Every structure is written in structure tokens, then in C-alpha cells.
Amino acid sequence: MRRPFACLAAALLVGGAAAPASAADGNESFTIRDPRITESSGLAASHRHPGVYWTHNDQDEGAYLYAVDSRTGETVATITLTGVGTPRDVEAVAIGPDDQIYVGDIGDNDGVVWDHVWVYRLPEPRRLRDQAVRATQYVVRYSDGPRDAESLVVHPKTGRVYLIDKQEEGGHLYEGPARLSPSGTNVFRPTAPVDLWATDAAFSPDGEQLAVRGYFGGLWYAWNGGRIERKGRLGVPFQAQGESMTYSADGTKLMYGSEGTESAVEAKDAPGAPEPPAANGSAQGGGADGGDGSGDGLRTGALAVAVACAAVFGLRRLMRRG
């Protein structure tokens, strides 16, 4: 999704800048330094390489994944997916059981209506180096007609794939077949409403929580075997183009990513994670980052500027492309 940043920069100044990259083992904020990554639309914590996150552009010159080391912000491996067609609009990445990476080519840039979309699956490489990896391509259709979507999740225990469509009034969780078929069409069916204009989602490592983010807020649900139950709001940071989200590998943090050159990935406490000590021994305002229904973590000034930006540029038009 391409968009003007000039006005939103003011909101970032009001809301506060992201924490600098650190030597943390994958659960602290960092900045993506690779100049090739300008539209980071998905994020997934590596299973095999501590501190590494997989990401991708929503539109690229080919089917690529980038392994970014959160300790430096640098790309340590570029994976070229082979065995797939030319991607249209890659919006999400997730890792399922057996260290399998799933990539969602599920968006509709420019408002194009596709009668089917694609999901790609490939093994997470054991060695971090530039390489080509053969992927399996799955054809996906929705039971109730074409949908724009930017959120793909894979349950860490069952391996089942789910999508969440992107609608301003709130979308639905769509469940795929128990096992995707590479030779036929995989029909995804709506199973539960999601009360958010979703830009990404993630399962907790234990599969007990489903977190969903949008541009200006987020929600988390108890999974309950797929009968999701809304539990509270997430402390989503204000970002100029908030697109991606994943749990850290240890499950203690939610990592929020944004599009743009040298985009920030910001760490916030996951639901149920211990709160950090408050500065000067005082209680922290705005509610816990994990979210308990007390707010979405936006500062009043940043929100005011964001609203002004939306009025100038037209939020619907600005956000139309994924």
C-alpha cells in the first residue's frame, strides 16, 4: 500500500518514536534497515533462528521473503520462492507446525476482484543464506464470494489455515480445510465475526490466543477451539501505516510492524504478560499493553493528528490498497 507520509509524520512525533534496535533476543523493538523492504506487510518470528523475523513487501519484483535480524535490523537472508506464479499482492506470513512458512497472496491492490487467491507453503530454511526454496502453491476461494484480506494465521497445534477479510465495518474469520490440497480448490468458510478492520493477525505460540490488529487499534480473543471469544483491546502503537503483527517467539510480546523505508517494528506486552515496572514508581497510564478493554494505547495528541490527516487525504482512499 503506497501512501503520503508527510502529514502522518507529525502524528509520529506526537505519539513518540519507536525504540532503537537492541541486542534483545527477538522481543524488543527494532528498525528494518534493508532499503529493498519498503512495504513490509507481514511479519513472523522465526522458529529456527532466535531473534530473526520473516517479512516481505506486498508488491515486489518476485516472490521473496526476507529474514531480518532484530538485533541489527539487517537482512541476513533473502529467500526466492520457486514453483509459484507471479505474486499479485502478498499481505501476510505465518509459521505453522513443523517449521512450515505460509505466505498469503490474498490482497486486492487497486481494488481488483480476484475469483481466487493463493497461499504458498515452504519449509523454513535451516541455514540463513540467500537461496531459492521450492514452495507449494494452493488455490483458495471463499464460500461467499471474493474478499479482500490481509490477515493469514496458522494454528500452531493443528496446522489449520485461517484468513480474516478486511472490511471497515468488521470482517469474519474464515476457516480453511483441515489440510490444504495442492491439486484442487481450497474453500474457506466464515466461522465467526471479527470486530475490526483487520490488517494482520497472529496466534500466540500455544495457540490459545488470537490477536488481530488494524490501523489504529487491535483486539485479542480467546481461541476456544475456534469459537473465539473477545477478551479485550490491544495496546497497538500509532504507526504511519500499521500493517503487520506477530507474537515474539517466546510469546511475551506482540511485535507491530509498519510499511515505509526503515520502518519500525515495535514491541508491546502480549495479553497476560507481566507489565514492566512503571517509571518513578508510579502507575502507567493508558492501560496495560496487553489490553484489558481500557484503551488502545494511542496518545490523545497523536490521535488528533491522525484524524486530521484522515480528513485531508481521505482515509478510505488512502487505505484502499493493501
KOLBA-565306 format. One record per residue: x, y, z of N, C-alpha, C in turn; residue in one letter. Coordinates in steps of 0.02 Angstrom, whole numbers, plus 50000, padded with zeros to 5 digits. Last residue first. Example, Ala and Ser with C-alpha at 12.3 -4.5 7.8 and 13.67 -1.06 7.14 Angstrom:
// KOLBA-565306
506424988850354506844994750357506455000250394S 506604971650390506154977550390506604983550390A 
// end
This chain:
// KOLBA-565306
498064986949980498384983150033499084981850020G 497185001949951497644996949926498004993549983R 496415010550031496085005849985496555000249962R 496795020250117496895013450139496635008350088M 496485032150051497175030950072497295023650086L 495115031450041495515031249979496225029449995R 494765032250174494565026450134494985025750072R 495305044550216495565038250242495375032350198L 495835058250149495275053650136495485046650155G 496755068050175496895063350121496315058850103F 496145075850277496485078950220496535074150161V 495605066950369495165071750336495485074650274A 496735060150410496215056450375495755061150338A 497395070350476497685067550415497155063850374C 496535071950585496625077450538496915075050472A 496725059750646496065061450620496105067050570V 498065061050682497865055750635497185057350605A 498005071250775498355072450712498145067350660V 497285064450874497015070550844497335072050777A 498165054150906497525052550877497215058650843L 499205061350963499325057550901498665055950867A 498565066551077498825071051025498935067450960G 498235054951149497715059451125497965063851069T 499015039651104499015046051140498515050751108R 498365023451109498525029351069498535035451113L 497965011851176498665014051183498835020151142G 496655008251177497075005351125497765008251125D 495825003251332496045008051282496495004851232G 495334993451416495385000251443495635005351393S 495314980451381494704984251366494754991451388G 496544976251407496024973651450495374977251439D 498144973651344497454975351328496974972151376G 499514973751350499174967651329498444968751313G 499824985951403499924984951332499564978751307D 498594992451516499134987851501499194986951426A 498205010151521498045003051521498634998951503G 498515023651528498295021051464498145013751463G 499975025251634499315027051609499145023451546G 500735016351766500755018451697500045019951673Q 501025022351931500655017951886500685020751816A 502715025551985502015027451976501675022651928S 504065023651998503625020152044502895021852037G 504765029551895504705033251958504205030252007N 503865019751776504385024651790504235028351854A 503355003051819503195009951798503765014551818A 504004987751756503934992451811503794999451785P 502964979151633503604981751656503504986651713P 501784966051667501904973051649502604975151673E 501794949451601501914954051657502054961051632P 500494944951484501204945651500501294950451559A 499154945451452499354940951504500084941251523G 499474949851284498974948851337499204943651387P 501184956051268500624952051245500104951351301A 501884972251266501724966251304501114962651274D 502654976651110502184978251165502034971751201K 503834982950997503654977551043503194980251098A 503814987950828503774989950899503504984150941E 504784991250696504404985750725504414986950800V 504835004350574504935002050643504504995850656A 505655005350415505055005250457505205002050524S 506455009950306506705009650375506115009850425E 505045014950211505775013850214506005014450286T 503455006850241503895012550233504625010650236G 502324999050362502634999850296503065006150295E 502624991050520502334996450479502674996450411S 502234979550656502624982250601502244987350560G 502344974150819501924977750772502364981050719Y 502334960250917502774964350877502354967450821M 501974956151081501694956951014502124961950978L 502854945251194502744951751161502334950851098K 502954932451240502874937751289502714944451258T 503224921851154502534923351169502424929051218G 504454918851105504304916551173503604918251196D 504424924850980504484917550984504304914951053A 503114937350976503814935350982503844927750992S 501734937450864501994936350931502754935150926Y 501514950350742501654943450760501814943150834T 500904961050613500944959350683501124951950690M 500724975350501500894968550518500924967450593S 500314988950475500104983450432500184976650464E 500135005750490500174999650531499884993650495G 500835018050444500475013250402500505006450435Q 501295025450553501065028950493500665024450447A 500645020050710501145019550657500855022550594Q 500405019050881500225022750821500795022350772F 500305002250947500625008750941500385012350879P 498994994251033499334995050968499665001850964V 498604985751150498954992251152499354993351089G 496994978351120497724978051119498014985151121L 495544974151219495904978051168496654977151175R 494784957851250494984964651265495334967951206G 494094946051214494324946951283494524954151299K 492934936751121493284943151128493454944451201R 493164920651075492834924851125493244931151135E 492904908550945493284914050975492854918251022I 493004893850925492404897550946492654903750984R 494224887950909493934891150851493294894850866G 494594883551035494484878650982494164881350920G 494774895751104494224891251120494074886251064N 495474908351098495364904251039494784899351048W 495094924451152495244917651173495044913051115A 495714938651063495184933851075495474927551108Y 496024956151053496264949251061495684944851085W 496204969850940495814965850986496154959150995L 496754986850903496774979650897496354976350950G 497085001850805496904998150865496934990750852G 497275007950682497285012150742497095008450806F 497294997850585497735003650578497815007550643Y 497234982350677497024986750623497504992650620G 497514965250728497654972350728497334975850669R 497194951950836497024955050772497174962450777V 497644936550910497694943850911497574946550841A 497104922950995497114925750927497114933250934L 497754910651105497534917451092497584919051018Q 498224897751107497654899251150497374906251138E 499384893451045498764892751009498144894651048G 500614895751098500244890051124499574888951091D 501014907551029501364901151018501014895051044P 499524915850967500054915051018500394908351007S 499244920350797499124915850853499694916450903F 498804935950721499314931150742499034926650798A 498484947650587498284943750645498834938750661A 498104963050500498514957150513498254953750576D 497084971850475497664972150430498154966450443T 495324973150491495944969550507496474970350453A 494304981650571494544982350502495264979550502W 493384971450685493934975950669494054976050595L 492774959950751492524966850758493074971950743D 492354945950665492924949350695492784956850694V 491244931750676491384938850660492004941250697P 491614915250616491484919850672491624926950650A 491714907850499491524904350560491364908950618T 491634906250322491614910650381491374906750442P 492764895250234492084896850255492094901250317R 493684891750088493694894350157492994896950174F 494164878649985493624883250001493664885150075V 495364875749871495254875449943494744880849961N 495404866049726495244872549755495074871649829T 496794854349704496114856849694496024863749723G 498104851549733497854849649667497154852149653S 498514853949862498864857449808498574856249739P 497424856749996497564852449939497934856349885S 497624858050172497574861250107497764856350052L 496664850650295497304850350259497194853450190R 495464855850338495934853150388496624852450358A 495114871050245495074863850257495584861650308P 494954886850337495114882750280495024875350294G 493854899150396494214892950410494334889050346E 493864916150427493714910950379494154904950392Y 493164928550523493664923350523493434917850476L 492624943850451492494937250478493124933050477H 492564961550490492544955850445492374949350480G 492014978350499492204972250532492114966250486G 491794989150421491304987950473491464981650514E 492844988150331492824993750378492354992450435E 493634972450310493054976650298493024982150351Q 494534959550261494654966450281494044970650261K 494484942750327494394947750275494414954750304D 495654931550381495174936450405495104941750351I 495964913850372496024920550344495514925150378L 496884899550427496314903950432496474910650399Y 497394882650424497504889450400496834893350403V 498004870950543497464873450501497564880750485R 498904865650629499144867350563498594869850516G 498674862750763498324858850712498584859950641T 499584871350832499504864350851499194860150795K 499584884250781500234881050795500184873750815P 498624888750642498604886550711499234882550727H 499024902750552499064895450551499084893050623V 498284916750469498574913650528498554906050520V 498234931650379498264924350374498594921850438L 497534946350320497714942550380497674935050367S 497004953550221497714954850234497964950650293E 495804952950089496054950650153496794952250159A 494294954550002494954957350013495184955050082D 493424941049923493534945349982494234948349977R 492164933149823492824936249831492854940949891P 491004921449906491224926149855491874929549871G 490804912450009490304917649997490544923149949D 491894904150017491244901050004490714906149986S 493364909049931492914909949987492224907149969Y 494774899349876494164903149862493754903649926R 496454896249831495964897449885495374901449857V 497724885249786497194889549762496654890049816V 499394884449840498704882249849498224887449822Y 501024879049803500524884249792499824881249798Q 502514875949889501884873149864501374878749859T 504194880649841503584881349881503004877649848A 505934879049852505314877249817504724877449864R 507034892349869506684886849904506034885449867V 508614899249844507954897849815507664891849851A 509524910649953509414904149920508714903949889Q 510614917850066510214919050006510144912449968D 510464910050227510874912450171510404913750113R 510334901750364510154908450341510654910750289L 509774885050363510334889650360510104896350333R 508534879450361508954878150419509554882750422R 507064888150306507744885750294508134884650360P 505454881950327505924887050349506634884450341E 504644875750180504984874450244505434880250263P 503144883650120503834881450110504154880150177L 501674888150034501974884950092502674882550074R 500494900849988501114897049974501374894050039Y 498904903949928499314903049987499904898749967V 497954915049824498434909649834498744909849903W 496254917049762496894919649786497344913649800V 494964919849640495344915549685495974919149706H 494404930149576493954924549592494304919349635D 494764946649629495024940149606494524934649623W 494584962949589494214957349619494454950849588V 495614976649628495464971149581495114965549618V 495994987749701495294985849701495114980449651G 497344989949708496974993449655496244991249650D 497604974049786497864980649766497484983449706N 497044963749870496734965949807496954973149791D 497844948949946497594955749943497284957549876G 498474936749958497754936949969497444943949963I 499574926849978499504931349921498754932549913D 500304922550123499644924050096499664929150040G 501324909050165501314915850138500634916950105V 502004899350292501434900450248501414907750229Y 503284888250334503094895150324502514895450274I 503474875750454503244877250387503014884550384Q 503884869150571504284874650544504114876050470D 502944860550621503494857750581503884863150544D 501544872150616501914866450643502444863950594P 501854888450541501454883350572501864877750601G 502034905650525502384899350530501954894450570I 501544917950403501464914750468501854908150466A 501184933050319501624927350326501524924550396V 500304943250198500384940150264500874934350261A 500154948750070499954952650128500124949650195E 500504951349905500684947049962500594951050026V 499794951649765499774956249822499884952149886D 500304942749661499884948649648499954953749704R 501734933549600501294935849654500904942049633P 501784922049472501964928849490501484931449543T 501784905249542501704910149489501934917049512G 503034893749606502414897649612502384902549554V 504254887849604503684883449598503024887049606G 505174897149729505104894249663504494889649663T 505564911449818505104905849813505064903549740L 507054916249884506654916649824506224910449820T 507554924450029507304918150001506894919649940I 508934931650100508374932950054508184926350022T 509594935250260509474930350206508884932750165A 509754945850341510284940750344510174935150293V 509504962950350509284956750318509864951850316T 509614971450509509864969850442509574963350416E 509334974250638508884976950588509074975250517G 510054968750741510384973750699509914977350651T 509194960650806509734963550845510094969050807R 508324954950717508074960550757508614963850798S 508674951350555508934950250622508734956250665D 507554945550437507844951550467508044949850538V 507354937950287507484936350357507864942150388A 506124939650165506734942450194506784940450267Y 505524932150016505474932950089506144935450114L 504794934549855505354934849901505124935149974Y 504424933349699504164930249760504734929649810A 504754949649627504694942349625504404939849690G 504714962849650504904960749583504864953249574E 503214965749747503944965349738504084963249667D 502064970849864502194970149793502954970549783Q 502244969749998501604967449971501634966849895D 503784961950053503414967550025502734965150000N 504054953050207504004953350134503694959950115H 504884943750340504424948850314504454948750238T 505364935250488505244935050416504744940450396W 506584938350612505894939050589505864938850513Y 507634931950740507524933350669506784933550654V 507844927750869507954934750854507824936750783G 508364911150825508164916050876508324923250856P 507784901550707508334906250713508144911750763H 506664893550696507324890350695507904895050711R 505544901250692505564895650739506264892850748H 505394919050678505694912650657505644907450712S 503904927850676504504926250714504754919350693A 503314937450543503274931150578503934929750613A 502334949050452502884948050500502774941350535L 501894959350311501804953550354502424952550396G 502254970550240501534969450253501394963450298S 503334982650201503294976750244502564975750267S 503814990450091503104989250103503014982850144E 505164990850076504814997350082504074996550097T 506574983750072505954982350107505604989050121I 507744988150019507284984649973506604983650005R 508504993250122508154998050079507684994750029P 508454986550281508544984650211508164989550167D 508144988950415508624993250381508684992150306R 506884990050529507084986350469507514990950426I 507184991950700507034995250637507294991050580T 506384985750852506954986650807506714990250744F 505964980951021505854984750960506484985150917S 506164963951079506204971251088506134974651020E 506314950351065505704952851098505764960251117N 507494944951012506884944650973506264947151007G 508444946451116508374940251079507684939751047D 509224962651101508754957951130508674951851086A 510034972851068510334966151065509864960951095A 509004984250971509384982251029509674975351018S 508454999050887508634992050886509084990350945A 507495011050985508015009050939508135001550940P 505705012650990506335011451025506855009250975A 504875024950889504995018050910505655017650947A 504295040950954504655036750907504735029750935A 502695048150984503315045551010503635040750960G 501575055150946501475048650978502105045751006G 502105066650885501695067350945501655060750983V 502785060850780503155064950827502765065850892L 501735054550715502265050450744502665054450795L 501035065550669500735061250720501255056850753A 501925070250573501775074350632501475070150688A 501845060350479502465061150516502355065350579A 500655061850413500675056950468501325057450508L 500995071150313500555073150368500615068450427C 501915063350234502095069950263501655071750322A 501645051650170501845051250239501925058050273F 500485044550053500885050250076501035049650150P 500705027049998500315032550026500755038350046R 500415010249947500815016249944500395022149966R 500434994050000500005000050000500445006250000M 
// end
